[in-house]
Amino acid sequence: MIEGEHIVGDTNRGTRKRKINTTSKERKREIRYSNLDPDLLNFKNNCDHRSKKFECMELLLADIKIIRQNFYNDEKNNKNAQDNKLAQMMNVKEIKRQRKRKNGKSHEFHTEFYV
């Protein structure tokens, strides 16, 4: 090596660019799409519907637990798999009567969820 010559990239100082921590991203995704309360210890039923149309009060805690187990049973906790399961549990219908909302727009569809 000639005196005063510097070879670029010869030092092992690392880079300035921030390295992406993929393990924390994967862990956050896993937590987001996982069942954090499998035994429903912190579950609160906030629904007070008493009409025949909404049968929320007839749904037992054991039934809710089974539904959640079926929803979160995917090993990878994949968002797409959960979206597909939700799509199977809902029915999208067109609006029969067009009534304006306060902002002047009307609803285009309504969604019914069933278990």
Secondary structure as the mmCIF struct_conf table of DSSP 4:
data_model
#
loop_
_struct_conf.conf_type_id
_struct_conf.id
_struct_conf.beg_label_comp_id
_struct_conf.beg_label_asym_id
_struct_conf.beg_label_seq_id
_struct_conf.end_label_comp_id
_struct_conf.end_label_asym_id
_struct_conf.end_label_seq_id
TURN_TY1_P TURN_TY1_P1 GLU A 3 GLY A 4
TURN_TY1_P TURN_TY1_P2 VAL A 8 GLY A 9
BEND BEND1 THR A 11 THR A 11
BEND BEND2 ARG A 16 LYS A 17
HELX_LH_PP_P HELX_LH_PP_P1 ARG A 18 ILE A 20
HELX_RH_AL_P HELX_RH_AL_P1 THR A 22 ARG A 32
TURN_TY1_P TURN_TY1_P3 TYR A 33 TYR A 33
BEND BEND3 SER A 34 SER A 34
BEND BEND4 LEU A 36 LEU A 36
TURN_TY1_P TURN_TY1_P4 PRO A 38 ASP A 39
TURN_TY1_P TURN_TY1_P5 LEU A 41 ASN A 42
BEND BEND5 SER A 51 LYS A 53
TURN_TY1_P TURN_TY1_P6 MET A 57 GLU A 58
HELX_RH_AL_P HELX_RH_AL_P2 LEU A 61 PHE A 71
BEND BEND6 TYR A 72 TYR A 72
TURN_TY1_P TURN_TY1_P7 GLU A 75 LYS A 76
HELX_RH_AL_P HELX_RH_AL_P3 LYS A 79 GLN A 88
TURN_TY1_P TURN_TY1_P8 MET A 89 MET A 89
STRN STRN1 MET A 90 GLU A 94
BEND BEND7 LYS A 96 ARG A 97
STRN STRN2 LYS A 100 LYS A 100
TURN_TY1_P TURN_TY1_P9 LYS A 102 ASN A 103
BEND BEND8 GLY A 104 GLY A 104
STRN STRN3 SER A 106 SER A 106
STRN STRN4 PHE A 109 PHE A 113
#
